[in-house]
Amino acid sequence: MTENSPLCTKEELTRRVQLFTHSDLDGAASVVMAFNAEHWSRDEVTYEICQYSGPKGIDIRVGEYLDKLEAEKEENVEHILLMTDIGPSKETCARIEQMEEWFEEIIILDHHKSTLWAGGEKYPWFHHSGNSACGAKMAWNRFVSADEKKQFVGLAKATDAYDRWVLDSENRERGENLNLLFKFLGFPKFVDEFSQNPDADFESNMQFVLPVIRAGQKRAVRRSIELQLNNSAKDSFFFDKAGRKVALLIADNDYVSQTGEQVLKDFPDVDYVAFILAAPGIMSLRSRNNGVDVAQIAEKFGGGGHSGAAGFPLEELRAAVLAVPAAKLDKLDDE
């Protein structure tokens, strides 16, 4: 029981579980696991979708939440704070530590290199997988009861294979299908469908739409590559400071991973792919399994991610688009 709550029985307490999660498939699958948790009910969970930075960045959103808690000082409320597939900054962790007594429980689950500093003794509520498991798989292991783990294990493994860019995993194909459905359904609908049935992608209605979505994806990927690389301008390929060949594309956020995978197949001499994503204002990087560790590159520019898939914010997108190799990408190295 928290210090800020008066003495009362568990039955008299209102439990509020606040979950902050990332905006991708891994974040959505993490919400599914939280909705089917052993120690709280779905009705007690409120989730908020966050980005790594910007107006919807994790630090801003968590800061607003903590401000509200301090301002309202609700009585007879048991607060549980969760974060999945995304981690806050050192400053936000320090503030959470100062407010620990406000919470019945704090659980942060992340696997990105940029938050490796947080796990361990300093913050016992910050759990890091060392990128051995994605956020959803960590949430499956932490939240879901032993009786229901088997029901959700397929969703957890497929999301893990897709999110961590494990191209040779037997679960990768299903992970790609899940991501297609996630893009098609949108975050809330995906969460609703898979919370009720974690194998919803095998239902007849989903199996009907998947080939249509996949065909549209393939056309979009091929068209992007043909327009920007096959009919290439001179700046479509360049070498970074470490002498590695980079393919540069401007893209939307829908098919970045699939486009990156196809570029690396089509151009064996390319070491990694850099995408300018105009809408979120980020640079997204993709490389091969056991290839260039693009997370190390992203961290140099205030971002992070995995060894095969990472990104960082572009503070001045227009300037970056007009002078990418000279102003930004020419600096890319991991030395």
Backbone torsions as a table, in degrees:
resi	resn	phi	psi	omega
1	MET	NA	139.4	-176.1
2	THR	-80.4	155.0	179.0
3	GLU	-64.1	-28.2	-175.0
4	ASN	-82.6	-1.9	177.8
5	SER	-104.9	139.7	176.2
6	PRO	-69.8	164.8	179.3
7	LEU	-63.7	126.4	177.2
8	CYS	-161.7	166.3	-179.4
9	THR	-81.3	162.2	178.0
10	LYS	-59.0	-34.8	-178.9
11	GLU	-65.3	-27.8	-178.3
12	GLU	-85.1	-12.3	-178.3
13	LEU	-81.2	143.4	168.9
14	THR	-98.1	125.1	-179.7
15	ARG	-96.4	133.1	176.3
16	ARG	-128.2	118.0	-179.4
17	VAL	-105.0	114.7	179.6
18	GLN	-104.9	119.6	-178.9
19	LEU	-113.8	127.5	171.5
20	PHE	-108.1	130.6	-176.3
21	THR	-143.3	165.3	-178.8
22	HIS	-79.3	167.4	-170.3
23	SER	-90.2	5.3	-175.0
24	ASP	-102.8	-171.4	179.2
25	LEU	-56.2	-44.1	-179.7
26	ASP	-60.3	-41.4	177.8
27	GLY	-64.0	-41.9	-179.9
28	ALA	-67.0	-43.6	178.5
29	ALA	-64.8	-30.4	175.3
30	SER	-64.1	-39.1	176.8
31	VAL	-63.8	-40.6	176.4
32	VAL	-55.3	-45.6	179.5
33	MET	-64.4	-40.5	179.6
34	ALA	-66.6	-34.7	178.2
35	PHE	-68.1	-22.5	-178.9
36	ASN	-112.8	33.6	-177.0
37	ALA	-76.6	160.7	-178.4
38	GLU	-79.7	-33.9	-167.4
39	HIS	-103.9	2.7	173.6
40	TRP	-152.1	164.0	-178.0
41	SER	-96.9	161.7	178.6
42	ARG	-59.6	-37.9	-177.7
43	ASP	-64.9	-20.3	-178.9
44	GLU	-86.6	-8.3	-174.0
45	VAL	-98.6	129.4	169.3
46	THR	-118.4	131.9	-179.8
47	TYR	-118.8	151.7	177.3
48	GLU	-130.7	132.4	-178.2
49	ILE	-88.4	128.8	-175.4
50	CYS	-126.2	159.2	169.9
51	GLN	-106.3	173.2	179.3
52	TYR	-72.2	-30.4	-178.1
53	SER	-151.8	-178.0	179.5
54	GLY	85.2	-170.1	-176.7
55	PRO	-60.0	-29.7	177.8
56	LYS	-102.1	20.3	-178.7
57	GLY	-65.8	152.0	-176.1
58	ILE	-58.1	-39.4	-177.3
59	ASP	-69.0	-38.6	178.4
60	ILE	-66.6	-46.3	-177.3
61	ARG	-65.9	-44.1	178.8
62	VAL	-66.5	-39.4	177.7
63	GLY	-59.1	-43.2	178.0
64	GLU	-63.6	-39.8	178.7
65	TYR	-63.4	-45.7	179.9
66	LEU	-66.6	-37.5	175.4
67	ASP	-58.9	-43.3	-179.1
68	LYS	-65.0	-41.6	177.7
69	LEU	-59.0	-45.8	-178.3
70	GLU	-66.4	-35.1	-177.9
71	ALA	-73.9	-39.7	-173.9
72	GLU	-84.2	-35.8	178.0
73	LYS	47.5	55.9	-177.1
74	GLU	-67.9	143.0	177.2
75	GLU	-97.0	154.8	176.5
76	ASN	59.9	32.1	179.0
77	VAL	-122.0	130.5	176.4
78	GLU	-101.9	113.6	-176.7
79	HIS	-97.7	134.4	172.9
80	ILE	-123.1	127.6	-178.1
81	LEU	-110.2	124.1	-179.8
82	LEU	-125.1	145.3	168.5
83	MET	-138.2	135.4	-179.3
84	THR	-133.7	137.9	176.3
85	ASP	62.3	19.5	178.3
86	ILE	-163.3	142.5	-178.4
87	GLY	-126.7	145.6	179.3
88	PRO	-80.7	171.9	-180.0
89	SER	-76.2	173.1	177.0
90	LYS	-61.1	-38.1	-178.9
91	GLU	-65.5	-43.3	179.6
92	THR	-67.6	-39.5	176.6
93	CYS	-61.0	-38.9	179.2
94	ALA	-64.2	-38.8	178.4
95	ARG	-68.8	-40.7	176.9
96	ILE	-60.0	-41.4	178.5
97	GLU	-59.9	-39.0	179.0
98	GLN	-67.4	-24.0	-176.8
99	MET	-107.4	17.7	-175.7
100	GLU	-53.7	-36.8	-176.3
101	GLU	-67.6	-12.7	178.1
102	TRP	-76.5	-14.2	-171.0
103	PHE	-117.4	139.6	171.3
104	GLU	-70.1	-35.2	179.9
105	GLU	-156.3	145.3	174.2
106	ILE	-128.6	126.8	177.9
107	ILE	-136.5	117.1	174.2
108	ILE	-116.5	125.1	-177.8
109	LEU	-120.8	116.2	179.8
110	ASP	-143.5	163.8	-177.8
111	HIS	-139.9	8.0	-177.1
112	HIS	-85.0	146.3	-178.6
113	LYS	-59.8	-31.2	-175.6
114	SER	-65.6	-14.5	179.8
115	THR	-116.8	16.9	178.5
116	LEU	-58.7	-27.9	-177.6
117	TRP	-63.9	-21.4	-167.7
118	ALA	-87.7	-25.4	-176.2
119	GLY	-71.7	163.0	175.9
120	GLY	103.8	-149.4	-170.2
121	GLU	-71.7	-33.1	-173.8
122	LYS	-60.9	-47.6	178.4
123	TYR	-125.2	89.6	-176.3
124	PRO	-63.9	-15.2	178.5
125	TRP	-91.3	-2.0	178.0
126	PHE	-101.9	109.9	-175.3
127	HIS	-107.7	125.2	-178.0
128	HIS	-119.9	132.7	-176.4
129	SER	-86.1	-6.1	-173.1
130	GLY	65.2	25.9	-177.4
131	ASN	63.0	27.3	172.3
132	SER	-89.2	-10.1	177.8
133	ALA	-156.3	142.6	178.0
134	CYS	-76.8	177.4	-177.9
135	GLY	-61.0	-42.6	-178.4
136	ALA	-65.6	-39.7	178.6
137	LYS	-68.0	-36.6	175.2
138	MET	-64.6	-42.4	179.1
139	ALA	-65.5	-40.0	175.9
140	TRP	-57.8	-45.3	-178.1
141	ASN	-69.8	-33.6	-173.5
142	ARG	-90.1	-38.0	-170.3
143	PHE	-97.3	-41.9	-169.8
144	VAL	-76.1	140.1	-177.7
145	SER	-69.0	158.7	179.4
146	ALA	-58.9	-35.5	-179.0
147	ASP	-67.3	-29.0	-175.8
148	GLU	-105.3	-2.8	-177.2
149	LYS	-58.0	-41.0	-178.6
150	LYS	-62.5	-34.9	-179.1
151	GLN	-65.1	-33.2	-174.0
152	PHE	-105.2	-0.9	-173.9
153	VAL	-66.0	-35.7	179.7
154	GLY	-63.7	-43.3	177.7
155	LEU	-63.1	-42.3	-179.5
156	ALA	-63.9	-45.8	-177.3
157	LYS	-68.2	-40.5	-179.3
158	ALA	-68.2	-41.5	176.3
159	THR	-62.1	-40.5	179.3
160	ASP	-61.8	-45.2	-179.4
161	ALA	-63.8	-36.7	179.2
162	TYR	-75.0	-48.4	-172.0
163	ASP	-68.2	-37.1	-177.5
164	ARG	-90.0	6.9	172.2
165	TRP	64.4	41.0	179.3
166	VAL	-90.1	86.8	-170.2
167	LEU	-68.4	-26.1	-177.2
168	ASP	-96.8	10.8	-179.5
169	SER	-76.9	144.5	176.2
170	GLU	-67.7	-14.7	179.3
171	ASN	-96.6	-0.5	-174.4
172	ARG	-63.7	-44.1	-177.0
173	GLU	-61.1	-43.9	177.1
174	ARG	-64.5	-37.4	177.2
175	GLY	-60.4	-40.6	177.7
176	GLU	-64.5	-39.8	176.9
177	ASN	-64.2	-41.3	177.6
178	LEU	-60.6	-41.4	179.9
179	ASN	-66.6	-37.5	175.3
180	LEU	-59.9	-45.2	179.7
181	LEU	-67.8	-35.6	176.4
182	PHE	-60.9	-44.9	178.1
183	LYS	-65.2	-38.1	-177.5
184	PHE	-72.2	-45.4	-175.6
185	LEU	-81.2	-31.5	-171.4
186	GLY	87.8	161.6	-173.0
187	PHE	-58.1	-56.1	-174.8
188	PRO	-62.7	-43.0	-178.0
189	LYS	-67.0	-40.4	177.2
190	PHE	-59.5	-46.1	179.2
191	VAL	-60.1	-44.8	-179.6
192	ASP	-62.4	-47.0	-177.1
193	GLU	-63.1	-47.7	-173.1
194	PHE	-83.9	-16.4	171.7
195	SER	-69.6	-36.6	178.9
196	GLN	-79.7	-33.6	-178.6
197	ASN	-147.2	100.0	-176.8
198	PRO	-66.4	-8.9	174.8
199	ASP	-110.0	30.4	-177.0
200	ALA	-60.3	-25.4	-179.3
201	ASP	-68.1	-13.8	177.8
202	PHE	-94.5	-4.3	177.8
203	GLU	-69.0	154.1	-173.2
204	SER	-60.3	-38.2	-178.8
205	ASN	-66.2	-38.4	178.6
206	MET	-71.3	-39.6	178.1
207	GLN	-64.7	-26.8	178.3
208	PHE	-71.2	-42.6	-174.8
209	VAL	-84.3	-22.7	-175.3
210	LEU	-58.0	-46.4	179.5
211	PRO	-61.9	-34.3	179.1
212	VAL	-67.2	-46.0	179.0
213	ILE	-63.5	-42.6	-178.1
214	ARG	-63.9	-40.1	178.7
215	ALA	-63.7	-40.6	177.0
216	GLY	-64.3	-38.9	177.5
217	GLN	-62.9	-46.2	-178.7
218	LYS	-61.5	-40.9	178.1
219	ARG	-63.0	-43.9	-178.9
220	ALA	-64.5	-41.7	179.9
221	VAL	-64.5	-48.4	-178.4
222	ARG	-62.8	-41.5	-179.5
223	ARG	-64.3	-41.1	179.7
224	SER	-62.7	-42.9	-179.3
225	ILE	-67.6	-42.7	-179.3
226	GLU	-64.3	-42.0	-177.7
227	LEU	-70.0	-37.8	-170.8
228	GLN	-102.1	-24.8	-176.0
229	LEU	-116.5	-48.1	-179.1
230	ASN	-65.5	-36.5	173.6
231	ASN	-103.9	56.4	-161.7
232	SER	-75.4	139.8	164.0
233	ALA	-79.2	164.6	-172.9
234	LYS	-64.9	-23.8	-178.2
235	ASP	-89.1	4.4	-179.9
236	SER	-71.1	-24.7	176.8
237	PHE	-129.7	142.4	175.7
238	PHE	-157.7	173.7	179.3
239	PHE	-112.9	133.7	178.3
240	ASP	-80.7	-178.0	-175.0
241	LYS	-64.8	-23.9	178.8
242	ALA	-87.1	3.5	177.7
243	GLY	83.3	15.0	-179.4
244	ARG	-94.2	143.7	-177.2
245	LYS	-83.9	131.9	-176.7
246	VAL	-122.3	135.3	171.1
247	ALA	-98.5	131.7	-176.5
248	LEU	-113.6	127.5	177.5
249	LEU	-134.8	152.1	168.6
250	ILE	-101.6	131.3	-171.7
251	ALA	-146.8	167.2	166.8
252	ASP	-91.0	-174.2	-171.5
253	ASN	-93.6	0.8	-170.6
254	ASP	-76.3	-46.9	-170.5
255	TYR	-124.2	37.5	-177.4
256	VAL	-63.8	-49.8	-177.5
257	SER	-61.9	-43.0	-178.6
258	GLN	-67.7	-39.5	177.7
259	THR	-65.6	-43.2	178.5
260	GLY	-60.5	-43.7	178.9
261	GLU	-61.7	-40.9	-179.1
262	GLN	-70.2	-39.4	177.8
263	VAL	-60.0	-43.7	-178.7
264	LEU	-67.2	-27.1	174.3
265	LYS	-75.2	-43.2	-175.7
266	ASP	-72.5	-29.3	-175.2
267	PHE	-125.4	83.9	-175.4
268	PRO	-60.6	-21.8	-178.9
269	ASP	-85.1	-5.4	177.5
270	VAL	-82.3	130.6	-178.2
271	ASP	-85.8	-37.0	174.3
272	TYR	-158.7	166.2	-175.0
273	VAL	-117.3	137.6	177.6
274	ALA	-118.2	127.0	179.6
275	PHE	-113.3	133.4	167.5
276	ILE	-93.1	117.4	179.4
277	LEU	-104.6	106.8	-170.8
278	ALA	-67.4	-44.7	-172.9
279	ALA	-61.6	-53.9	177.3
280	PRO	-80.7	-10.2	-179.9
281	GLY	68.8	49.7	179.9
282	ILE	-134.1	161.2	169.4
283	MET	-103.3	123.2	-178.9
284	SER	-111.1	136.5	-175.0
285	LEU	-121.1	141.5	177.5
286	ARG	-135.9	140.6	177.0
287	SER	-140.4	177.7	-179.5
288	ARG	-79.7	162.7	170.2
289	ASN	-57.6	132.7	179.5
290	ASN	59.8	25.2	177.7
291	GLY	-100.7	-143.6	179.5
292	VAL	-63.0	132.8	176.9
293	ASP	-81.7	93.0	-175.3
294	VAL	-73.7	-16.6	175.8
295	ALA	-63.4	-37.4	178.5
296	GLN	-63.6	-36.7	177.6
297	ILE	-67.3	-47.8	-177.5
298	ALA	-60.6	-37.5	-178.4
299	GLU	-63.6	-28.6	178.4
300	LYS	-65.4	-22.0	-177.5
301	PHE	-112.9	23.0	175.1
302	GLY	83.1	17.2	178.6
303	GLY	-116.7	-151.3	-179.1
304	GLY	177.5	-166.1	179.9
305	GLY	143.3	-144.8	-177.9
306	HIS	-111.6	170.5	-178.2
307	SER	-62.6	-31.1	-178.6
308	GLY	-101.9	-11.5	-177.2
309	ALA	-151.3	118.5	-176.1
310	ALA	-152.5	175.7	179.4
311	GLY	-165.9	167.6	177.8
312	PHE	-151.0	154.1	-177.7
313	PRO	-74.3	144.7	172.8
314	LEU	-103.3	108.9	-174.7
315	GLU	-68.6	-34.3	177.6
316	GLU	-126.4	85.7	-172.0
317	LEU	-61.4	-42.3	-177.4
318	ARG	-60.4	-44.4	179.0
319	ALA	-63.6	-36.7	-179.8
320	ALA	-67.7	-40.5	179.8
321	VAL	-65.0	-38.5	-176.5
322	LEU	-77.4	-25.2	-175.4
323	ALA	-143.1	50.4	-173.5
324	VAL	-60.4	-57.3	-175.0
325	PRO	-59.7	-40.7	-176.8
326	ALA	-75.5	-43.7	-170.7
327	ALA	-86.9	-33.7	-174.6
328	LYS	-122.8	-63.7	-167.7
329	LEU	-72.4	-21.6	176.8
330	ASP	-63.4	-20.8	179.9
331	LYS	-86.0	-9.7	-172.5
332	LEU	-66.9	117.1	172.2
333	ASP	-160.7	169.5	177.1
334	ASP	-123.7	29.9	-179.5
335	GLU	-81.8	NA	NA
